[in-house]
Amino acid sequence: MLTRSLLSLLLVACCWLLPALPANASIFSFSGERPAALGVENGKLTECPPSPNCVSSQAEDEDHKIDAIAYETSADEAIGTIATILEDTSNANIITAEDNYIYAEFTSGLMGFVDDVEFYANPKDNQIEVRSASRLGESDLGVNRKRIEAIRRQFKEA
């Protein structure tokens, strides 16, 4: 009886709180710590951890490998297009934006999981190197790979 009452109270509280939250807010927060070792060093983004919840265009292994995003404009224009896409994405928050590099955090809706996503416009190869990694957990159920592929489609359409 007590358990049923507590569950009912929790359900009422959630129904009352959820509509009041902004679209990208969460009643839970599984954000983890922001990684200190992000960015570009010698033309390379940080390597993916061994866990399967990361993709990178600079990864060597098939589990983590994803294609870079090719561009035909200048590196500045390409990174500007990525910035525009991210600004129009409700769960993305740009943390760092430089001439050829963007770092953004993506926060999941209900649980508040945070993924770290990086873009580096490599002017030598006319491609944007990408990395998308979950901060917490082991599996991301393919979310990081799907995110980068969706951004690639939006980039091609822009």
HUJO-V902179 format. One record per residue. PHI is phi as a letter, one per 30 degrees, with the letter a starting at -180 (none if undefined). PSI is psi in whole degrees, -180 to 180 (NA if undefined). Layout:
BEGIN
phi->PHI psi->PSI
phi->PHI psi->PSI
END
This chain:
BEGIN
phi->none psi->-45
phi->d psi->-40
phi->d psi->-44
phi->d psi->-40
phi->d psi->-42
phi->d psi->-41
phi->d psi->-41
phi->d psi->-43
phi->d psi->-42
phi->d psi->-43
phi->d psi->-44
phi->d psi->-43
phi->d psi->-43
phi->d psi->-43
phi->d psi->-30
phi->d psi->-39
phi->d psi->-41
phi->e psi->-45
phi->d psi->-23
phi->d psi->-13
phi->d psi->146
phi->d psi->162
phi->e psi->-34
phi->c psi->16
phi->c psi->166
phi->b psi->146
phi->d psi->-15
phi->c psi->162
phi->b psi->103
phi->c psi->54
phi->d psi->-27
phi->i psi->-172
phi->c psi->140
phi->d psi->128
phi->d psi->141
phi->d psi->-26
phi->c psi->52
phi->c psi->168
phi->j psi->-173
phi->c psi->129
phi->b psi->120
phi->h psi->41
phi->i psi->10
phi->b psi->138
phi->d psi->164
phi->e psi->141
phi->d psi->154
phi->d psi->148
phi->d psi->171
phi->d psi->-24
phi->d psi->154
phi->d psi->15
phi->c psi->39
phi->b psi->143
phi->b psi->148
phi->a psi->139
phi->d psi->-12
phi->c psi->5
phi->d psi->149
phi->c psi->-32
phi->d psi->152
phi->d psi->-31
phi->d psi->-35
phi->c psi->-16
phi->d psi->136
phi->b psi->150
phi->d psi->146
phi->d psi->169
phi->c psi->115
phi->d psi->145
phi->b psi->153
phi->c psi->3
phi->c psi->-161
phi->d psi->162
phi->d psi->-39
phi->d psi->-45
phi->d psi->-42
phi->d psi->-46
phi->d psi->-31
phi->d psi->-39
phi->d psi->-42
phi->d psi->-44
phi->e psi->-43
phi->d psi->-43
phi->e psi->-45
phi->d psi->-39
phi->d psi->-29
phi->d psi->3
phi->c psi->118
phi->d psi->-32
phi->c psi->13
phi->c psi->143
phi->b psi->114
phi->d psi->124
phi->c psi->-44
phi->b psi->131
phi->b psi->114
phi->b psi->-178
phi->e psi->-45
phi->b psi->19
phi->b psi->138
phi->b psi->136
phi->b psi->127
phi->b psi->154
phi->c psi->135
phi->c psi->129
phi->c psi->129
phi->d psi->155
phi->e psi->-75
phi->d psi->-47
phi->d psi->-17
phi->i psi->25
phi->d psi->143
phi->c psi->134
phi->c psi->141
phi->c psi->125
phi->b psi->130
phi->b psi->148
phi->b psi->128
phi->b psi->114
phi->d psi->107
phi->d psi->104
phi->d psi->-23
phi->d psi->-37
phi->c psi->0
phi->h psi->48
phi->b psi->153
phi->c psi->115
phi->d psi->141
phi->b psi->152
phi->b psi->131
phi->b psi->120
phi->b psi->139
phi->d psi->142
phi->d psi->-37
phi->b psi->159
phi->i psi->179
phi->c psi->-52
phi->c psi->147
phi->c psi->7
phi->h psi->30
phi->i psi->9
phi->d psi->-44
phi->d psi->-42
phi->d psi->-45
phi->d psi->-39
phi->d psi->-50
phi->d psi->-40
phi->d psi->-37
phi->d psi->-42
phi->d psi->-39
phi->e psi->-45
phi->d psi->-44
phi->d psi->-38
phi->d psi->-43
phi->d psi->-35
phi->d psi->-24
phi->d psi->NA
END
